[in-house]
Amino acid sequence: MAIEIKVPSLGESVTEATVAKWFKNAGDTVAADEPLVSLETDKVALDVYAPAAGKLERIVAAAGTTVAVNALLGAIAESRQSAAPKPDHPTPAAASRIPDEQSKEAMLPPSVRVMVEEHKLDANAIHGSGKGGRLLKGDVLAHLERAPSPAAPPKSAPPVLLQAKATVSATAPHEERVPMSRLRRTIAERLKEAQNTAAILTTFNEVDMSAVIALRSAYREEYEKRHGVKLGFMSFFVKAVVFALKDIPSVNAQIDGADIVYKNHYDIGVAVSAPQGLVVPVLRDADQLGFADIEKRVADLAGRARDGKLTLAELQGGTFTITNGGVFGSLLSTPILNPPQSGILGMHKIQNRPVAEGSAVVVRPMMYVALSYDHRLVDGREAVTFLVRVKECIEAPDRLLLDV
């Protein structure tokens, strides 16, 4: 019996996708719920899973094909074993085999499987934080960070490395042409749209991170034990941004034709660099969340963004965006607006710098912050005031508790 593999619902207003990659070839044996093919839409990448165990009988839509919702991708010839009725309760012998048959190796998403194979890791030895113990990309990255670093190479290594590089460059092609992914095309179009439409201006300030760093150090262990999550910098900036947005509502507004739409809710987008490209999942009702809730939701959204598991609803409807180039070492930047939003805050690398305190010069952990805004809607005075409010909240976090 052949079971059809079809394009699932892709979300509101999305009617088609591009077949990015097949993980199996025609004739290969597949397990139930095993990822078969990856699809790319304008917003997200998603995997289509095998509806049953059997053999991949045929592939109808090859990689690079544009397919509509409910279009036929391929078909599976269902195996007799999977077609047989299953007992309501597994026998003791069958129950004892379940952990082996459903090992983490068989449940790996494609992006995680690539990392595991590349680093020659044992997936069953890594703790999975996903649903049902499923291994996520963040789990593999954390495992690699905890692993001991390899021994230093001998002194004679540099000439060998130089020779290897020369060999690779001599045999590698001078250029390579690959089709731009649907998601990358959409990102490019939206960024150019923002530059063509909005009057983007950027204002800068610098923040002394001493108070936040001291607060995190003082309560790090107790906080993690109580809430099960690390206290990062993002929760402080989300709280500070919400505080500033309430004070300067025009930064939380947007232009709609000849009207200005003021938003009385605070849905903060957090830019995440995923393998498929930059995505901005939205932290809903951030003004109603505590520090621990923000940290947990940001970690969850970032992890699923890297694994390509975000839904369209989680990428839509933000009122303001925060992007952190500091995680990559950026010292200063001018972020581009995420239309139709009117403001975006850029965080950057924390760096010890000499600053003046009265008549003394001291070294403090400083961060440059940048606010890009739509000058059609937000005046310079409002933009500068907004950034000063963020600075005040970060340098004196007790303001966030006292609402002053």
C-alpha positions in Angstrom: 0.0 0.0 0.0 1.5 3.4 -1.0 1.1 6.3 1.3 1.4 9.8 -0.2 3.7 12.4 1.2 2.1 15.9 0.8 3.1 19.5 1.6 1.5 20.3 5.0 -0.2 23.6 5.9 2.5 26.3 5.9 0.7 28.9 8.0 -1.5 31.9 7.4 -1.0 33.7 4.0 1.8 31.2 2.9 0.7 29.2 -0.1 3.9 27.7 -1.5 7.4 26.5 -0.5 10.6 25.4 -2.1 11.9 21.8 -1.7 15.3 22.4 -0.1 16.7 18.9 0.4 15.7 15.3 0.5 17.3 13.3 3.3 16.4 10.0 1.7 16.7 8.6 -1.9 14.1 6.7 -3.8 14.3 3.1 -2.6 15.6 3.8 0.8 14.0 2.3 3.9 12.4 4.9 6.2 11.1 4.8 9.8 7.9 6.3 11.0 8.3 10.0 12.0 11.7 10.1 10.4 12.5 13.4 8.6 12.2 12.9 4.9 12.5 16.3 3.2 13.1 19.9 4.2 10.9 22.7 2.8 11.7 26.5 2.8 9.1 29.2 2.9 9.4 33.0 2.9 9.5 32.9 6.7 10.7 29.5 8.0 12.2 26.2 7.1 10.4 23.0 8.2 10.9 19.3 7.9 8.2 16.9 6.6 8.2 13.5 8.4 7.4 10.0 7.3 3.8 9.2 8.0 4.6 5.5 8.3 7.5 3.0 8.1 8.4 1.5 4.8 10.3 2.2 1.6 10.5 5.6 -0.1 8.8 4.4 -3.3 9.2 7.6 -5.4 10.1 11.2 -5.2 7.8 13.5 -7.2 9.1 17.0 -6.3 12.9 17.2 -6.5 15.1 19.6 -4.6 14.6 23.2 -6.0 11.0 22.6 -7.0 8.3 25.1 -5.9 5.3 23.3 -4.4 1.9 24.5 -3.2 0.2 23.4 0.0 -1.1 19.9 -0.2 1.0 19.2 -3.3 2.4 15.7 -3.7 6.1 15.3 -2.7 6.5 11.5 -3.0 5.1 8.2 -1.7 6.1 5.5 0.7 5.4 1.8 0.2 4.2 0.9 3.7 5.9 -2.2 5.2 3.6 -5.1 6.4 5.0 -4.7 9.9 3.9 -1.1 10.2 0.6 -1.8 8.5 -0.3 -4.5 11.1 -2.6 -3.5 13.9 -0.7 -2.6 17.1 -1.8 -3.8 20.6 -3.1 -1.1 23.0 -0.4 -2.1 25.5 3.0 -3.4 24.4 4.1 -6.8 25.7 6.9 -6.8 28.3 9.4 -8.0 25.7 8.3 -5.2 23.3 8.4 -2.6 26.0 12.0 -3.6 26.8 13.0 -3.0 23.2 11.4 0.5 23.0 14.4 2.5 24.2 16.7 0.8 21.6 14.3 1.2 18.7 13.5 4.9 19.6 17.1 5.9 20.4 18.1 9.5 20.0 20.0 8.6 16.9 16.7 7.8 15.1 15.0 10.9 16.3 17.6 13.5 15.3 16.5 16.5 13.2 18.6 16.8 10.1 20.6 19.8 11.3 21.5 18.0 14.5 22.4 14.8 12.7 24.9 16.7 10.6 26.6 18.2 13.7 26.7 14.8 15.4 28.3 13.1 12.4 30.7 16.0 11.7 32.1 15.9 15.3 31.8 12.1 15.6 29.6 12.3 18.7 27.4 9.7 20.4 23.9 11.2 20.4 22.8 8.9 23.2 25.4 10.3 25.5 24.1 13.9 25.2 21.2 15.1 27.3 18.3 16.2 25.2 16.2 19.2 26.3 13.5 18.9 23.6 10.1 17.3 23.9 10.4 13.7 25.0 14.2 14.1 25.4 14.6 15.0 21.8 18.1 16.3 21.0 18.3 19.9 19.9 21.1 21.8 18.2 21.7 23.8 21.4 22.2 20.6 23.3 25.0 19.6 20.9 26.6 23.0 21.1 26.5 22.9 24.9 28.1 19.4 24.9 30.9 20.6 22.6 31.6 23.6 24.9 31.9 21.3 27.9 34.1 18.8 26.1 37.9 19.1 26.8 39.8 21.1 24.2 42.2 19.1 21.9 45.8 19.0 22.8 47.9 21.8 21.4 49.6 20.9 18.0 53.4 20.4 17.9 55.6 23.3 17.0 56.0 21.8 13.5 52.3 22.1 12.8 52.2 25.7 11.3 54.2 24.8 8.1 52.0 21.7 7.7 48.8 23.8 8.0 50.2 26.4 5.6 50.9 23.6 3.1 47.4 22.2 3.5 45.8 25.6 2.9 47.9 26.1 -0.2 46.8 22.7 -1.6 43.1 23.4 -1.0 43.3 26.9 -2.6 45.1 25.5 -5.6 42.4 22.8 -6.2 39.3 24.8 -5.2 37.2 26.5 -7.9 37.6 30.3 -8.2 33.9 30.8 -7.7 30.8 28.9 -7.0 27.2 29.8 -8.0 24.3 28.5 -5.8 20.7 29.5 -5.9 19.6 31.9 -3.1 17.2 30.3 -0.7 13.7 31.6 -0.5 14.2 32.8 3.1 17.4 34.6 2.1 15.6 36.3 -0.8 12.8 37.4 1.6 15.3 38.8 4.1 17.1 40.8 1.3 13.8 42.2 0.0 12.6 43.3 3.5 15.9 44.9 4.4 15.9 46.8 1.1 12.3 47.7 1.6 13.1 49.2 5.0 15.9 51.4 3.5 13.7 52.5 0.5 10.7 53.3 2.7 11.7 54.6 6.1 13.9 57.6 6.9 16.3 55.6 9.0 18.5 57.4 11.5 20.7 56.0 14.3 21.6 57.5 17.6 24.2 56.0 20.0 25.1 55.9 23.6 27.3 53.8 25.9 26.2 51.9 29.0 28.2 51.0 32.1 27.4 47.3 32.7 29.0 47.2 36.2 25.7 47.1 38.1 24.1 44.3 36.0 27.3 42.2 36.0 27.5 42.6 39.8 23.9 41.6 40.2 24.3 38.5 38.1 27.4 37.5 40.0 25.8 37.9 43.4 22.7 35.8 42.6 23.9 33.5 39.8 23.8 30.2 41.6 20.7 30.8 43.6 18.8 32.2 40.6 19.7 29.1 38.5 18.7 26.7 41.2 15.3 28.4 41.7 14.4 29.1 38.1 16.3 26.4 36.2 17.8 29.0 33.8 20.8 31.3 33.7 20.3 35.0 34.3 21.6 36.6 31.1 21.8 40.2 29.8 18.9 39.9 27.4 16.2 40.0 30.2 17.6 43.2 31.5 17.5 44.9 28.1 14.0 43.6 27.3 12.8 45.0 30.6 14.6 48.3 30.0 13.2 48.6 26.5 9.6 48.0 27.7 10.2 50.7 30.3 11.5 53.1 27.7 8.7 52.3 25.2 6.0 53.2 27.8 7.8 56.5 28.3 8.2 57.2 24.6 5.2 55.5 22.8 6.1 56.8 19.4 9.0 54.3 19.2 6.4 51.5 19.7 4.2 52.9 17.0 4.1 52.4 13.2 2.9 54.3 10.1 -0.1 52.9 8.2 -0.8 55.0 5.2 -1.6 58.5 6.5 -2.2 57.2 10.0 0.0 56.5 13.0 -0.9 53.3 14.9 0.1 53.4 18.6 0.6 50.0 20.1 -0.5 49.5 23.7 1.1 46.1 23.9 4.8 45.2 23.9 5.8 42.3 21.7 9.6 42.4 21.5 11.3 40.7 18.6 14.7 39.1 19.4 16.9 38.7 16.3 18.5 35.3 16.0 21.1 34.1 13.5 19.9 30.7 12.3 21.6 28.5 9.7 18.8 29.5 7.2 19.4 33.2 7.8 18.4 35.9 10.2 15.0 35.4 11.9 13.2 37.5 14.5 10.9 35.4 16.8 8.6 37.6 18.9 8.4 37.6 22.7 4.7 38.3 23.3 3.5 40.6 26.1 7.0 41.2 27.4 5.7 43.8 29.9 3.9 41.0 31.7 6.9 38.7 32.0 9.4 38.3 34.8 13.1 38.0 34.3 13.0 34.2 34.4 10.1 34.0 32.0 12.0 36.2 29.5 15.2 34.1 29.8 13.2 30.8 29.3 11.2 32.1 26.4 14.2 33.7 24.6 16.2 30.4 25.0 13.3 28.4 23.7 12.7 30.6 20.7 16.4 30.9 19.9 16.9 27.1 20.1 13.9 26.4 17.8 15.0 29.1 15.4 18.4 27.4 15.0 16.6 24.0 14.5 14.1 25.5 12.0 11.1 24.7 14.2 9.6 28.1 14.6 6.0 28.7 13.4 4.9 31.7 11.3 2.9 33.0 14.2 6.0 33.3 16.3 7.7 35.5 13.7 4.8 38.0 13.1 3.4 41.0 14.9 6.4 42.4 16.8 6.3 46.1 17.9 10.0 46.6 18.5 13.2 44.6 17.9 16.4 43.9 19.8 19.5 42.6 18.1 22.8 41.6 19.8 25.8 41.8 17.5 28.0 41.6 20.6 27.7 37.8 20.7 29.8 37.8 17.4 32.2 40.5 18.7 30.7 43.6 17.1 31.7 46.7 18.9 29.4 49.2 17.1 26.8 49.0 14.3 23.8 50.7 12.8 21.0 48.1 12.8 18.3 48.2 10.0 14.7 48.5 10.9 12.4 45.5 10.9 9.4 46.9 8.9 6.8 48.1 9.7 8.4 48.7 13.1 9.8 52.1 13.9 12.7 51.2 16.2 15.4 48.6 16.7 18.0 48.5 19.5 21.4 47.2 18.8 23.5 45.7 21.7 27.2 45.2 21.3 30.3 43.7 22.9 31.1 44.5 26.5 34.6 45.9 26.7 36.7 47.2 29.5 37.4 50.9 28.8 38.7 53.9 30.7 36.0 56.3 31.7 36.0 59.5 33.8 34.3 59.5 37.2 34.6 63.0 38.6 38.3 63.8 38.5 39.4 60.2 38.4 39.8 57.8 35.4 38.6 54.3 36.1 38.1 51.2 34.0 34.6 50.0 33.6 32.8 47.2 31.5 31.2 49.4 28.8 28.8 48.6 26.0 27.8 50.8 23.0 24.1 50.7 22.3 22.5 52.0 19.1 18.9 52.9 18.3 17.9 53.0 14.7 14.5 54.7 14.2 12.1 55.9 11.5 12.6 59.7 11.5 9.2 60.1 9.7 7.6 59.2 13.0 10.2 59.5 15.8 11.9 62.9 16.4 15.5 63.1 17.5 14.6 64.3 20.9 12.4 61.3 21.5 15.0 58.8 20.1 17.7 60.2 22.4 15.4 60.2 25.4 14.5 56.6 24.7 18.1 55.5 24.6 18.9 57.5 27.8 16.0 55.7 29.5 17.5 52.3 28.5 20.9 53.4 29.7 19.5 54.5 33.1 17.7 51.2 33.6 20.7 49.1 32.8 23.1 51.2 35.0 20.6 51.2 37.9 18.5 48.0 37.6 16.6 48.9 40.8 14.7 51.4 38.6 13.0 48.4 36.9 11.7 47.3 40.3 10.6 50.7 41.5 9.3 51.9 38.1 11.1 55.2 38.3 
